């Protein structure tokens, strides 16, 4: 049954989504243990003043994501499948978009889950992972393509929540640029040469304060035809977070340390060095006692860069963490992320009604290590002579439900006001400030 539904979505996802959204049969199946949901999102993005070295100055693209998920449950046992079709249009080989946004027709989930007890569940197969803040492991929503994993996980919930897992990350295919922009279909695959495993635990300390702790391990080795840096990274971390609420303050503090070893290059003869890196997120906010529930927050983020004077490798690896929540839109934009950065900022968000909400964020950013590439831009001055002033970023969004629960529109964008670093770094392209905007329409059912 699941396979049949997935195959139909392959042929006509947009059509079946519209039909099933209003289908009485779908509602009947849900009542008897079958649940079906999905969405279709079309987003237009445009950028001017590209920050990437060697890229063209401006570009635009249309991204489309169609998703269909089915789950059948009976007597504590569930099977599920999710098909996601992520495509790009009006792009070419110069467009700075790859398999992170274009991954045509992929079964990102195909799993079986068993409730061993009322509080313990075992799941095996293809699945997505969302742990804690999702800063290090999560399935992106703004980004067009998914983070998929194949493996097993054990979840327990009682006085707290615990997850243990062993996963092989899905390697998105095709990998060559020409095939990606043509939306060619090639099934993603996993390899025992790239594994992610670990454990996550969360427990309440008070009624509105919780503590999360975790350890994630990434093991990477060369595979046939694939040269890697042989990353063997162990990342322990902790997060303290309060709920806050209307008329209340909230706080969040998350820190993670990373150690292990890595090769200095992808060559099999490249020397192996120890890893010594870390990251931090600290935030304090307040939600005003108003019908719009406006929340004002201030925050600081840091992730280490690689210091050439150190015998260790110091650049923090963000693993499989989505960027949008902290750093703003990715896609054609996305200069900032949890790599070689020190950033201070503020955010204001409000819900104008049950149908309309908005958010605006400002960040000031510096290189944590002046000799390493700045965050996700690939702009670098290996001498450090260009300094650490990366500039600032302003970004925001406005969302409203055109038809509540069914059709939503989103408008957003951002500007990277480039600092002195971009004026003098040897591989900076000199295009000026980066300006970006997007408009998205999403149908959910």
C-alpha positions in Angstrom: 0.0 0.0 0.0 2.8 2.4 0.9 4.7 1.5 -2.2 1.7 2.1 -4.4 1.1 5.5 -3.0 4.8 6.5 -3.4 4.7 5.4 -7.0 1.7 7.5 -7.8 3.4 10.5 -6.2 6.3 10.0 -8.5 4.1 10.4 -11.6 2.0 13.3 -10.5 2.8 14.7 -7.1 1.2 18.1 -7.6 -2.0 16.6 -9.1 -2.5 13.9 -6.4 -1.8 16.5 -3.6 -4.7 18.6 -4.8 -7.0 15.7 -5.1 -6.2 13.9 -1.8 -6.4 17.2 0.1 -10.2 17.1 -0.3 -10.7 13.3 -0.6 -13.2 11.7 1.8 -11.4 8.4 1.2 -8.2 9.8 2.7 -10.0 10.8 5.8 -11.5 7.3 6.1 -8.1 5.7 5.8 -6.7 8.0 8.5 -9.5 6.8 10.9 -8.6 3.2 10.3 -4.9 3.6 11.0 -3.7 5.1 7.7 -2.4 8.7 7.7 -1.5 10.7 4.6 0.0 14.2 4.5 2.0 16.2 2.0 2.9 19.6 0.6 3.9 21.4 -2.5 6.1 24.5 -2.3 7.2 26.8 -5.1 9.8 29.4 -4.3 11.4 32.1 -6.5 14.8 33.5 -5.3 16.9 36.3 -6.7 20.3 37.5 -5.7 22.5 40.5 -6.6 26.1 41.1 -5.5 27.2 37.5 -5.1 29.7 37.0 -2.3 31.2 33.7 -3.6 34.7 33.9 -5.2 34.6 33.5 -9.0 30.8 33.5 -9.2 28.6 35.6 -11.4 27.3 38.9 -9.9 23.5 38.1 -9.9 21.3 35.2 -10.5 17.8 33.8 -9.8 16.1 30.4 -9.6 12.8 28.7 -9.1 12.9 25.9 -6.6 10.0 23.4 -6.2 9.6 20.9 -3.4 6.8 18.2 -3.5 6.4 15.9 -0.5 4.1 13.0 0.2 4.2 11.0 3.4 2.1 8.0 4.4 2.0 6.1 7.6 0.1 2.9 8.6 -0.3 1.9 12.2 -1.7 -1.1 14.0 -1.2 -2.6 17.5 2.0 -0.6 18.3 3.6 -1.2 14.9 4.0 1.4 12.1 5.4 1.5 8.7 6.0 4.8 6.9 7.3 6.2 3.6 8.1 9.7 2.5 8.8 10.7 -1.1 10.3 14.2 -1.6 10.9 15.7 -5.0 13.2 18.7 -4.9 13.8 20.4 -8.3 15.3 23.6 -9.7 14.3 25.6 -12.8 15.7 28.7 -14.7 19.2 27.8 -13.5 22.4 26.9 -15.2 26.0 25.8 -14.5 26.9 29.2 -13.1 24.0 29.2 -10.5 25.5 28.6 -7.0 23.0 25.8 -6.2 23.8 22.1 -5.9 22.5 18.9 -4.5 21.7 20.5 -1.2 18.7 22.1 -2.9 18.1 19.9 -6.0 17.5 16.2 -5.4 14.9 15.0 -7.8 12.5 12.2 -6.7 13.9 10.6 -3.6 12.4 8.2 -1.0 13.8 10.0 2.0 12.0 7.8 4.5 11.0 4.1 4.4 10.9 2.7 7.8 9.3 0.3 10.3 8.7 1.3 14.0 7.7 -0.9 16.9 6.5 0.2 20.3 8.4 -2.1 22.6 6.7 -0.7 25.6 4.4 2.3 26.2 7.5 4.5 26.5 10.0 2.9 24.2 10.0 2.7 20.4 12.5 1.1 18.0 12.7 2.3 14.4 14.7 0.9 11.5 15.1 1.9 7.9 15.4 5.3 6.1 14.4 8.2 8.2 15.0 11.8 9.1 16.5 13.0 12.5 15.6 16.1 14.5 17.5 16.3 17.8 17.2 19.1 20.3 17.8 22.5 18.8 18.7 20.9 15.4 21.9 22.9 15.3 24.0 19.8 14.7 21.5 17.2 13.5 18.2 18.1 11.8 16.1 17.9 8.7 16.0 21.4 7.0 12.7 23.0 6.1 13.8 26.2 4.2 16.5 24.3 2.3 14.9 22.5 -0.6 16.5 19.0 -0.2 16.4 16.8 2.9 18.9 15.3 5.2 18.2 11.5 5.1 19.7 8.7 7.1 19.5 4.9 7.0 19.9 3.0 10.2 18.3 2.3 13.6 17.2 4.4 16.5 15.7 3.7 20.0 13.5 6.4 21.6 12.4 6.5 25.2 10.1 9.0 26.9 9.3 9.2 30.6 10.6 11.6 33.1 12.7 12.8 30.2 13.5 11.9 26.6 16.3 9.7 25.3 17.4 8.8 21.8 20.2 6.4 20.8 20.9 5.9 17.1 23.3 4.5 14.5 22.9 6.0 11.0 24.5 6.0 7.6 23.9 9.5 6.1 22.3 9.4 2.6 24.7 10.7 0.0 22.7 12.8 -2.4 23.0 11.8 -6.1 23.7 12.7 -8.8 26.8 14.6 -7.6 28.0 16.2 -10.9 26.7 19.7 -11.6 25.3 19.1 -15.0 23.1 16.2 -13.9 22.0 18.2 -10.8 20.8 21.2 -12.8 19.0 18.9 -15.2 17.0 17.5 -12.3 18.2 14.0 -13.2 16.9 11.2 -11.0 19.4 9.0 -9.3 18.7 7.2 -6.0 20.7 8.4 -3.1 22.8 5.8 -1.4 24.5 5.2 1.9 27.9 3.7 2.6 29.4 2.0 5.7 32.4 4.4 5.1 30.3 7.3 6.4 28.5 6.7 9.7 26.8 8.9 12.3 25.9 7.6 15.7 25.4 8.8 19.2 22.8 9.6 21.9 20.7 12.5 23.0 19.0 13.0 26.4 16.6 15.7 27.6 15.1 16.2 31.1 13.1 19.0 32.8 14.8 20.7 35.7 11.8 22.9 36.6 8.4 23.5 35.1 9.9 25.8 32.4 13.6 24.9 32.3 15.1 21.8 30.6 18.6 20.4 30.2 19.7 18.5 27.1 23.0 16.6 26.7 24.3 14.7 23.8 27.3 13.0 22.2 27.5 12.6 18.4 30.2 10.6 16.6 31.0 10.9 12.9 33.2 8.2 11.3 34.3 8.9 7.7 36.8 6.9 5.6 37.7 6.8 1.9 35.3 4.8 -0.2 36.0 3.3 -3.7 36.3 6.3 -6.0 35.7 8.8 -3.2 38.6 10.6 -1.5 37.7 12.2 1.9 39.4 13.9 4.8 38.8 10.8 7.0 36.9 12.7 9.6 36.6 10.9 13.0 34.8 13.5 15.1 33.4 13.2 18.6 31.0 16.0 19.6 29.7 16.2 23.1 27.4 19.1 24.0 24.8 20.5 26.3 21.8 22.9 26.0 20.0 24.7 28.8 16.6 26.2 27.6 13.6 27.8 29.2 10.1 28.0 27.6 9.4 31.6 28.4 6.0 32.7 27.3 3.7 35.7 27.2 5.0 38.3 29.7 8.0 36.2 30.6 11.7 36.1 29.7 13.4 33.1 28.2 17.0 31.9 28.0 19.0 29.5 25.9 22.6 28.4 26.2 24.1 25.6 24.0 27.8 24.7 23.8 29.5 21.8 22.0 33.1 20.6 21.9 34.7 18.6 19.1 37.7 16.4 19.2 39.1 13.3 17.3 41.2 13.4 14.2 41.2 14.4 10.5 43.5 14.5 7.6 44.9 17.8 6.4 43.7 17.0 2.9 41.8 14.4 0.9 44.9 12.7 -0.4 45.6 9.3 1.1 49.1 10.5 2.0 47.9 13.7 3.8 49.0 13.7 7.4 46.5 13.1 10.2 46.1 15.7 12.9 44.1 16.0 16.1 40.9 18.0 16.3 40.2 20.7 18.9 37.2 22.9 18.1 34.0 24.2 19.7 30.9 26.2 19.2 28.5 28.3 21.4 25.0 29.8 21.2 23.7 32.1 24.0 20.4 33.9 23.8 18.1 35.8 26.1 14.6 36.9 25.0 11.4 38.5 26.3 7.8 38.0 25.1 5.7 41.1 25.7 2.2 40.7 27.2 0.3 41.7 24.1 -2.1 40.0 21.7 0.6 40.0 19.0 3.0 38.3 21.5 6.1 40.3 20.2 9.3 38.6 21.3 12.6 40.6 21.4 15.8 38.6 21.8 19.6 39.2 21.8 22.1 36.4 21.0 25.7 35.5 20.5 27.1 32.7 18.3 30.6 31.5 17.8 32.3 28.6 16.0 36.0 28.2 15.8 38.1 28.4 12.7 41.4 26.7 11.9 44.5 28.3 13.4 47.5 27.6 11.2 49.8 28.2 14.2 48.2 25.3 16.1 49.3 21.7 15.7 45.6 20.7 15.9 42.8 21.2 13.4 40.5 23.9 15.0 37.6 24.4 12.5 34.3 23.3 14.0 32.3 20.9 11.8 28.5 21.7 12.0 27.7 18.0 11.0 24.1 17.8 9.7 22.6 21.0 11.2 20.2 23.2 9.2 21.2 26.9 9.1 17.9 28.7 8.6 16.8 28.9 12.3 19.8 30.9 13.4 21.4 32.2 10.3 18.7 33.1 7.8 17.8 31.9 4.3 20.2 29.6 2.5 19.6 28.7 -1.2 21.2 31.5 -3.3 21.9 33.4 -0.1 23.3 31.7 3.1 26.7 33.4 3.7 26.6 32.7 7.4 26.6 29.5 9.4 28.4 27.6 12.2 31.8 27.9 10.7 34.7 30.3 11.6 32.4 33.0 12.9 31.8 35.3 15.9 28.5 37.0 15.7 26.3 39.2 17.9 22.7 40.1 17.0 19.1 40.8 17.9 15.7 39.6 16.6 12.1 40.8 16.8 9.2 38.5 15.9 5.5 38.9 16.2 2.2 37.1 15.4 -0.2 39.7 14.1 -3.1 37.2 14.0 -3.7 33.5 13.7 -2.9 33.9 10.0 0.0 36.4 9.8 3.4 36.4 11.5 6.7 38.2 10.9 10.3 38.2 11.9 13.4 40.5 11.4 16.9 39.8 12.5 20.2 41.8 12.5 23.7 40.3 13.0 27.1 41.8 13.3 29.8 39.2 12.2 33.5 38.7 12.5 35.9 35.9 11.6 36.8 33.9 14.6 40.2 33.0 12.9 41.4 35.7 10.5 43.5 33.3 8.4 40.7 30.8 7.7 37.8 31.1 5.2 34.9 33.1 6.5 31.9 31.0 7.4 30.1 29.6 4.2 31.5 32.3 1.8 34.8 30.6 0.9 36.4 34.0 1.0 39.9 33.8 2.6 43.1 35.6 3.3 45.5 33.0 4.5 47.9 35.7 5.8 45.2 37.2 8.1 46.1 40.7 6.7 42.5 41.4 5.7 41.4 41.4 9.3 38.3 40.0 10.9 35.5 42.5 10.1 33.0 40.6 8.0 30.3 43.2 8.2 26.6 42.6 9.1 23.5 40.8 7.9 19.9 42.0 8.0 17.2 39.5 7.1 13.5 38.9 7.7 10.3 37.3 6.5 6.5 37.8 6.4 4.2 34.8 6.3 0.4 34.6 6.0 -2.1 31.8 5.5 -4.2 32.7 2.4 -6.4 29.7 3.3 -5.7 28.7 6.9 -4.1 25.2 7.1 -4.1 24.8 3.4 -2.3 27.6 1.4 0.4 29.9 2.8 2.5 32.6 1.2 6.0 33.7 2.5 8.0 36.7 1.5 11.5 37.3 2.8 15.1 38.4 2.0 18.4 39.5 3.4 21.3 41.8 2.8 24.9 41.1 3.6 26.6 44.4 4.2 30.2 43.4 3.6 32.9 44.5 6.0 36.5 45.5 5.4 37.5 41.8 5.1 35.7 41.6 1.8 37.4 44.7 0.5 40.9 43.3 0.7 40.7 39.5 0.8 42.6 38.1 -2.2 39.8 36.0 -3.6 36.9 38.5 -2.9 35.0 39.3 -6.1 34.4 43.0 -5.3 30.7 42.9 -6.3 29.6 45.0 -3.3 26.8 44.1 -0.8 24.8 41.0 -1.4 21.1 41.5 -1.7 18.6 38.6 -1.8 14.8 38.2 -1.9 12.4 35.3 -2.2 8.7 34.6 -2.5 7.2 31.2 -1.7 3.8 29.6 -2.0 3.1 26.4 -0.2 0.1 24.1 -0.4 -0.3 21.7 2.6 -2.7 18.8 3.0 
